[in-house]
Amino acid sequence: MATSIIIIVCSLLLSAFFSGMEIAYVSSNKIHIEIEKKQEGFLAQILTKITAKPSKFIATMLIGNNIALVIYGLFMGDLLVQWFQSFLPSESGLVTYLLTDLN
């Protein structure tokens, strides 16, 4: 159970990272990026690689976010099933119905 919670937290953090990177890229000041790219340094190299193919960068962020959310959904679903089973008796028809539909 502790492993599931760690995976849930990590997947939420990854989803937040990918969403933040996407929003930051879309709402960034394009003129400022071009000025930074003309300077030499580590940031200029990163900006050059990211802005070379913007659609590829956005697609990568969206795919990463989707993967993180699928992992979150799988592990959170298992955790909620265990949580519901601990509260209700297993002989209950409601629990059997819910668990059959959830799995």
DOPA-868726 format. One record per residue (C-alpha): residue in three letters; x, y, z. Coordinates in Angstrom, 1 decimal, decimal comma, padded with zeros to 4 digits. Layout:
BEGIN
ala:X:Y:Z
...
//
This chain:
BEGIN
met:000,0:000,0:000,0
ala:002,9:002,4:000,7
thr:004,3:001,7:-002,7
ser:000,9:002,6:-004,3
ile:000,8:005,9:-002,4
ile:004,3:006,7:-003,5
ile:003,5:005,9:-007,2
ile:000,3:008,0:-006,9
val:002,1:011,0:-005,5
cys:004,9:010,6:-008,1
ser:002,4:010,4:-011,0
leu:000,6:013,5:-009,7
leu:003,9:015,4:-009,6
leu:004,8:014,3:-013,1
ser:001,4:015,3:-014,4
ala:001,8:018,7:-012,7
phe:005,3:019,0:-014,3
phe:004,1:018,2:-017,8
ser:001,0:020,4:-017,5
gly:003,2:023,3:-016,2
met:005,7:022,9:-019,0
glu:003,0:022,9:-021,6
ile:001,3:026,0:-020,3
ala:004,7:027,8:-019,8
tyr:005,6:027,1:-023,4
val:002,3:028,1:-024,9
ser:002,1:031,4:-022,9
ser:005,8:032,3:-023,2
asn:006,9:035,6:-024,7
lys:008,3:034,6:-028,1
ile:010,4:037,7:-028,5
his:012,1:037,1:-025,1
ile:012,9:033,5:-026,2
glu:014,5:034,7:-029,4
ile:016,6:037,2:-027,5
glu:017,7:034,5:-025,0
lys:018,6:032,1:-027,9
lys:021,0:034,6:-029,4
gln:023,0:034,7:-026,2
glu:025,5:031,9:-025,5
gly:025,0:029,5:-022,6
phe:023,2:026,5:-021,4
leu:019,8:028,1:-021,4
ala:020,2:029,2:-025,0
gln:021,0:025,7:-026,1
ile:018,0:024,3:-024,4
leu:015,7:027,0:-025,9
thr:017,1:026,3:-029,3
lys:016,3:022,6:-029,1
ile:012,8:023,2:-027,6
thr:011,8:025,8:-030,1
ala:013,2:024,0:-033,2
lys:010,1:021,8:-033,4
pro:007,3:023,3:-031,2
ser:004,7:020,7:-032,2
lys:007,0:017,9:-031,2
phe:007,6:019,5:-027,8
ile:003,8:020,0:-027,2
ala:003,1:016,4:-028,2
thr:005,8:015,1:-025,9
met:004,3:017,1:-023,0
leu:000,8:015,8:-023,7
ile:001,9:012,2:-024,1
gly:003,8:012,4:-020,8
asn:000,8:013,9:-019,1
asn:-001,5:011,2:-020,4
ile:000,9:008,4:-019,3
ala:001,2:010,0:-015,8
leu:-002,6:010,3:-015,5
val:-003,2:006,7:-016,7
ile:-000,7:005,4:-014,0
tyr:-002,4:007,6:-011,4
gly:-005,9:006,2:-012,4
leu:-004,7:002,6:-012,2
phe:-003,1:002,8:-008,8
met:-005,8:005,2:-007,3
gly:-008,5:002,8:-008,5
asp:-006,8:-000,2:-006,8
leu:-006,4:001,9:-003,6
leu:-010,0:003,0:-003,6
val:-011,2:-000,6:-004,1
gln:-009,1:-001,7:-001,1
trp:-010,5:001,3:000,9
phe:-014,1:000,4:000,0
gln:-013,6:-003,2:000,9
ser:-012,3:-002,3:004,3
phe:-015,4:-000,3:005,2
leu:-018,2:-002,6:003,9
pro:-018,7:-006,3:004,6
ser:-017,6:-008,4:001,7
glu:-020,9:-010,3:001,7
ser:-022,8:-007,1:000,8
gly:-024,4:-007,2:-002,6
leu:-023,5:-003,6:-003,1
val:-019,8:-004,2:-002,7
thr:-019,9:-007,2:-005,0
tyr:-021,7:-005,1:-007,7
leu:-019,4:-002,1:-007,4
leu:-016,2:-004,2:-007,5
thr:-017,5:-006,2:-010,5
asp:-018,2:-003,0:-012,4
leu:-014,9:-001,3:-011,4
asn:-012,8:-004,3:-012,4
//
